[in-house]
Amino acid sequence: IAEVVIKYAQERSTTLALAPQALDAQLYLAQAYLGIRDAAKARAYAETILARQPELPVALGIATLANLMTGDSQRAALAFARLRTKDPKTASNIRAQAVAAGLPGATALPSP
């Protein structure tokens, strides 16, 4: 399944090359890289998205998870705090995913 995700991500990369401002393609790639546990690439896409839309809940959630995966609990906490303010329900789901995955620092995230 990882190969399918990577292939689809590569196809979306072509879309980004043609339309670099395509937010939906960037979001898909961030989610795909998170799904295959390539946290560095997921975080990079999330940061690009957040530079344009700093309060987008899905991007804040990806940033939280990707930062936890890379061991950057401070950046994860900052993204999570913004997410909690913007969308407490999504924040609760992100925290639950992080805890269930056993990500380091996940239990330190406050419950929404």
N, C-alpha and C positions, 0 to 999 in steps of 0.2 A: 504494500500500500504506500510505503514511503516513496517508491519510485514513481508512482502515479502522481502523488502530491508534488514531487520535484518537477516532473514533466509539465504539469499544469502551471506550476510557479514559473517555469522557464517561459511558457507561452505567455503568461501575464507579464513577464519581463519585457517581451517584445511589445506588448501593448504600452507599457511604460515608456519604452524607447520612442514610440510613435506619439504618445500623449503623456508627457511626464507629469502633468497635473492631474491625472486620472486617480482621484482619491479612492474609488472602489477597487481599482487594481492594486494600489498600495496597501489597502486594508487586507485584501485577500492574501497578498504575499506575506504580510506580517503574520496573519493567522496561520498560513501554511508553514512558514518557518518555525513558528511556535509549536505547531503540531508535530514537526519532525525534530523538535528539540534543538533547533539551531537558534539559540537565544540571541546571539550577537546580531544576526541578520534581522530577526524579529524586532529587536530593540531599535536597530537602525531605521527600519521602516516606520515603527511607531513614533520615533522622534521626528522623522520627516513629516509625518501626518500632524503631529502635535504642534509643530512649528507653524502650520497653516491653520489648524483648528485646535487650539490648546485645551478645550474642554470637551472634546469628543469622547464619550464614555468608553466606546469599544477600544479606542487607541490607548486610553489611560489604563484599561484593563490589561491589554497586551503589554504595555510598558511595565506594569506592576509585575506580571508573571515573568517576563523576560529578564527583568532586573533581579528578581529572586533567583532565577535559574543561573544567572551569572555570578551570584553571590553578592550583588550590590544591594544590600538590604536598605541602605539609606535612600538611594534613588527610588527603590520600590516603595518605601514608605511615603515619599513625597508624591509620587504618582497616585498611590492609593488614597492619600488624604484628599487630593483633588477629586478623585473619583467618588469618594464618600460624600463630598459636598454636592457634587453634580447629580449623582444617581446612586442612592444608598442600596437599592435592590441589586443592581449590577455589582456594586462593591461587595455585597454579601456573597454573591455567587462566585466572584473572583477569589475572595478569601477562602471559601469552601473548596474551590478547585485547588488552590495552592496548598492548603492543609492536607487534602486527600492525596495529592501528589507527593507529599512529604518534602516540599521545597524548604530549604533552610531559610529561616526568618519568617515563614508564613504564620506561625502561631503568634508572632509579635505584632502582626497587623491587628489593629483594634477591630472589634466587631462593630459593624455599622449600626 
